[in-house]
Amino acid sequence: SAAWERAIRSARHDIRIASFSLRDWGVQRALLAAKQSGVQIRLMLDAKEKDIPNLQVFGVRWFGDGRPGSCQAMRLHAKLLIVDAHSEHRKCITGSANPSSFQAIEDFIEYTEIGR
C-alpha cells in the first residue's frame, strides 16, 4: 500500500509491523531499504504465511502454528505499522486489510494514520 510504503520510507530508527500477511512487493522493498539504512525492523506475521519469500532477512516472529485444537491455533489478523515509536516523528497506521498494491483494495480501504 502506498500509505505503508511512505511511512516505512520515513523511518529513521525503528519499524514494527503486526499483520496477517506481508506479500506486497512495494512494502517489502521499502522494508529492505530501511534495513539497509540501519533502521531496526520487527515483524510479527501469522504462521500460515511462512511461505512468503524474502522475509527471512528481517527475522520474523511467527504468530501461532496453525495446529487445530492447540492454543497456538489462534490467527493474527491485526494490521498495524508503527514507525519511530520513541521519537517525535512517530507514526502509526492501522486498518482492516493487509497491505496490498491491488488498486481495487487501495480504492476501497482507508488506513488511519496517527501522528504526533
N, C-alpha and C positions, 0 to 999 in steps of 0.2 A: 504494500500500500504506500502511496506517496507520503501520507502523513507519518507513517512509521519510518520511512527512509529519511525524511527531513529531520526527524527527531534524532535518529541514530547518527546522521552526519554532523549534528550539532554537538554531540557528546565530547567532553574533554577529559572526564575522569572515569565514569563507570556507566554501564548499561545493565539493567536487569529485565529479563523477559520471562513471563509465565504465559504459556499458550498451549493449546491442544496440539497445534501444528505450526510449522515454520517452513513451508515449502516455497515461499515466494523468493525467486532468484534475486530480485532487486534488494530485498531486505537482507538476504544472505550476503550479497556483495557489499552492502553498506556495513554490515557487521564485520566482515573480514577487513575492510579498510580501517574501521575503527580499532580493531585488534592490532593491526599492523602499526597504527599510530600510537599505541600504548594504552588505549582505553581498556579497562578491566571489564570483561563480559561474563555475565552469569545467566545461564538459560535453564529453565525448567520446562520440559515438554512431556506430553503424555507418552507412556511407554509403547503404545501401539504405533507410534511414529518413528521407531528406531531405524526404519529403512530409509530415512531421508539422507541423501548423500550430502557431504560437505560439512556437516555439523559437528563431527567428532573433534575438529580442531578447537572448538570452544569449550570442551569439557562439559557436556550437557548432563544435568541431573534428570533422570527419567522418573516420572511420577507413576506409581503403580506398576504392576507386572501383568495385569490383564487376566490373571487366572480366576475363573469363575469360583465363587464361594470364598475367596480369600479377602481379607481386609484390604489387600493391595489391588483388588479388582476395581476400586474406585477410578473414575476418569477425571482428568484435568480439563476443564472446559473454560478456565479463565483466559482472558485475553488482556494482558497488562504489559505495558512497556514503561519503565522508569529510567530516565536519563539524568545523570549527575545528581543523585539523590541528596547529597550533602553539600551542595553548592548553591549559590544564588541563581544559577542558571537552570535549576532543576525543572524537569518536565515529566508529566505522566500522561500516557494515552491509554484509554480503556475503551472497549467496545464489545459487541456481541459476535462479530465474525472474525475468523482467522485472517491474519494479514494476507492479502491477495492482490495480484496485479490484474485480475479479471475485471474489466471495465464495468460489467454489469453489477458486480458486487460493490465496486467503488462508487457507482452512481446511487446505490441503494443504502449503503451503510454510512452512518455518521459516527465518527470517532470523537470522543470527548478529550480535548487537550486541556490539561490542568497545569498552569504555570504559576509563577510567583506573582 
